Amino acid sequence: MLNDKTILITGGTGSFGKKAVARILEKYRPRRLIVFSRDELKQYEMSQQFPDSQYPCMRYFLGDVRDAERLHRAFQGVDFVIHAAALKQVPAAEYNPFEAVKTNILGAQNVINAAIDQGVQRVVALSTDKAANPINLYGATKLCSDKLFIAGNAYVGGDRTSFGVVRYGNVVGSRGSVIPFFLKMKETGVLPITDPRMTRFWITLEQGVDFVLWALEKMCGGEIFVPKIPSMNILDLARAIAPECKTEIIGIRPGEKIHELMIPRDEARKTLEFDRFFIIQPDFRFWTRRCAWNEGKEVPEDFEYSSGTNPWRLTVAEMREILKTL
């Protein structure tokens, strides 16, 4: 689907963006592949990794999703947008709430308006498990962003733009995740553990990118796609990374949960289950006319997709194999 098309990735110099660029160049032949971000140094470094001489389709646009005018110009002639730009560090968002709102909420509004005005065909926005029943500001801003992108399908009217959302858990090895922190603390001989009961969903960067590209192809517009991925207890993660280290319980941090949700119980009535993923359907009158995911089955009314009750668990050995790929 991406052959001879123009694709733009907001936040394109981040962990996800760099891997998405590599996968798109590996699997497709795009007309243009645009990296949109605000960091000129990271764009320069990325241009060394993907030089013009080898990848003539590559473009690098400086800009911020807070800047509606710049987005409007950048989206001209774009067919598909992957929206990965966000402020996602929980403590930073708690300490700088206005900045998180400007980027994660107002930035989402700007992306939606620019996409509609410029006739972009499809937009997929990246979400997070922290957007389900959020207890911190980052999660709350991403929940608001999710709702804006889903509602964007109603704002389109008779035009061609469709919006979808992909929600998944922690990415193994991504910047700011606990794994790089544990690898660093391994040298001290002690790993700080917030709560021994804590569990998290885990997905590799490659799996996340492939799922987003798949959703971009399959989406009708209005869905929240949730992949089925494994969970792991924090103590098992510590044993996978540094079995020789002692652990020290330091207590749960502000804005953290013991277990993460990707589908709250309140959304079970709208959720369809498939072999490898779930879809949370929108409350649109036109939804059944636009798209029917006939293969999916309804989940029970009391269903929730939690890392604490998820039957698919990563073993210590499996996590060690994943860590070897970092």
N, C-alpha and C positions, 0 to 999 in steps of 0.2 A: 504493500500500500504506500510505502514511503518513497518508492522509486520515482525519480523525476519530480519530487515535491520539495517545497520549502518548509523546513522545520525550524522552530525557534525554541530554545530552552532558556527560561529565566533562571537565574542562579546557576548558570551553566558552568561556572568554574568550581562549584562545590564537588563533594564526593560523588553525589548522584550524577551531576551534570557531566563530569569527566568520563564516568563509566558509560553513561547513556550515549555520549558522542562516540566513544570507541565501539560500542555495540552497533550503533546505526551505521557507522562507516564499514563495519565488518559484514553486516547482513544486507544492506541496502545501497542504492545508488541515488542519493538525494541530489536535487538540483542545487539547493543551498542548505547549509546547516549552520544556523546562527547561534552563537553563544552570547547571551545577553546577561551582563553582570556589571557591578560597579567597581570592581577591583582591577585596575590596569595592569598591575604586576602579575596577578594570576592569569590574566588573559595573555600577557606576553609569554609566560612560562608554558601555557597551554599551546600557544602557537608554535613553540619549539617542539612540542610533542607531536603536533599535527601540522606540519609545515605546508605552506601553500603549494610548494612544488609537488608534493605527494597527494595532497587533498585540496584541489582547487575549489571545491564546494564550500570550504570553511569560511565563515565570516565572524568577526568579533565586534560586538556593539557595546560600547560603554553606556550605562544607564541604570536607573533605579526604578523599581516598580512603583515607588511613591510618585514618580514624575509621569503624570497622565499624558502630557504632550509628547514626551519622548517615546512612550509605549505606542502611542498612536502612529508615530512615524516609523518605529521599528517593525510594527505588525503589517506594514504595507506589503502586499504580495505574499504574505505568509499563509500556508495551508494548514499547518498543525502547530499547536503550542503545547509544550510541557512546562507547567508552572511549578518550579522547584525552589524558587526564591523564598526565603523565610528567615526570621530570627527565631532560632529553635533552642537556644540554651535556656533551660528552666530558670536557674538563678539570675541570669542576666535579664530575662524578661520580667521577673519579679521586681528587680531593682530599677529597671528602665521601662515601666509599663507603657508610657506614651509612645516610645519608639517601637515596641512590639505591636501596638495597635496600628501605627502608621504603616508598617511594612506588611504585617500579616492580614490585616482587615482592609485598610484603605488601599493597600497594594493589590489585593484580590479584586476589589471593586474596579480599580483602574484597568487590570488585565481583562476583566469581563467587558467593560465598556469599549476598550480598544479592539478587542476581538470581534465584537458585534459590528462596530463601525467600519472595520476593515474587511469584513466578510471572511474571517478565518473559519475554516470548516469545522475543526474539532479542537477542543482544549481539554487536557487532562491535568488536574491539580493534585499535587501530592499532599496527603493528610498524615495523621499519626494516631496511634492508639490513645494518646493523651487527649484527643478530641472527644472521646466517648466518656460521658459523665465527668467532665474536667474538674479538677480541684486546684489547678494552677493557672496562671494567666496565659502561659503559652498554649496549654490545651484549650482554654476558653477562646483565644483568638483563632485557633485552627478550627474549632467547632463553628465559629461565626463564618470563617472563610468557606468551610464546607457548605454551609447553608446558602451562602452567597452564590457559589458556583452552581449548586443545584437549582436555585431560583433563577439563575441566569438564563436557563432554558425557557422560562416563561417570558423573560424580557425580550428574547429574540423575536418573538412574533412569527411572521411569515418568512423570515430570513433563514439562512442555511446553517448558522453556527450552532454547534452542540457542545455541551459542557458535561464532564464527568469527573469523578473523584476516585482516587485510589488511596486506601487506608491500610497501612501495615505497621509492624512493630519495630523494635530496635534493629538497626543494621549492624552486623558484625564488623567491628573495626572502624566504623565511621568516626569522624571527628566529634569529640565530646561524649562518646559512649564509654561505658565502664571498662571495656576490654583494654583499650590503650592505657587507661589509668592503672588497671591491675598489672599490666605488663611493666609499667614504670615502677610501681610500688613493689614489684617482685624483688627488686634489688635490695630493698630494706629488710626483707624477710617477714614482713607483716602486711596482710591485706585487710583494710578496714571494711567491715560489713555493716550496712545500715540495719538490716533485720534478717535473721536467718530464715524467715518464712517467705521472703520476697521472691517473686517469680516475674519473668518477662518473656514476651514473644521475641523470637529471633529470626532474622532473615538475612541472607547474604546480599551484598550489593548487586551481584549479577542476577540473583533471583528477583530482587526488587525492580531492576531496570527491565528485565524481560517481562515481568508482570505488567508494568506500566505500558510498555510497547504493545503487549497483547490487548490490554484494555483500550488503548487508543484505536486499535483496529476494530474491536468488537462492540464498542459502546454505541448505544442509541442516543444517549443524552439524558442525564438525570440520575444515573446510578451512582451508588458508592460501592466500589469493588473492594472486597476484603479477601485476601488469599488465606488458605489454610496453611499455617506454619507452626513449627514446634515451639514449646515453651521450655524454660529451664530455671531451676532454682539457683539462687545467687551463690549458695555454698557449693553446689556442683560446678558452677562456672569457675569459682575460685580454685577448686580441685583440678579442673581441666587446665587452668593457666599456670598455677604454681602449687602443686601438691606438697611441696616441701615447706611452704610458708605457713606461719601461724595466722589465725584470723582474730580480729578484734571487733567486737560489736560496738558501734558508735551511735546507734539510734537513727531512726528515719529522719530524713531532711524535710524542711518545709516544702510543700507542693508535691510530695511523693506519695504513691500508693503502695500497699503491700503487693497487690496484683493489678495488672493492667487489663482494661476492657478494650475490645475492638467492636463488639456489637452489644449494646446495653439491652436489658430485658424489655425496656419500653419500645425498642425498635424491632422486636421479634415479629410482630404482626406484619411488618413490611418486608421481612427477610426471606430470601429464597436460598436454598442450599444446593450446591453442585459438588461434583467429585473433588475439585481442587480449590474451590473458592465459594464465597457467599456474595450475594448482591442485596443491598438495601435499596428498595424501590422508592421512588419519590411519590408524594401525594399530589400528583397531577391528574386532572380529569382526562387529559389526552394520552396518558401513559400507555394504557392498554391498546390504544389505536396505533401509537407510534411503534411500540416494541413489545413483543411477548417472548419472554425467556421460558419457553414451554418445557424445557428439560428440567428445570429446577423444581424442588419440592419445598413446601412450606415447613418452617421449623415450628416446634411446639411453642405455645404462648408464653411459657416461662423460660424460654431459651435465652442464654447469654453466652457470648464468646469471650471467656476470661482466661488469662494465662494461668490462673490458679486451678481451674477445673478442666483445662484443655487436656484431652487424653493423649495427645501426641507430645512426648517429652524427648528432648535431646539428652543423650547419654554423655558422660564425661569423655568417652572414647570418640564419639561422633563430633563433639565440639573441638577436640584436639585435632582431628582431621581437617576441620574447617579452618582452624587457626593456622595450619600449615600453608594455606593459600594466601594469607595476608602478606 
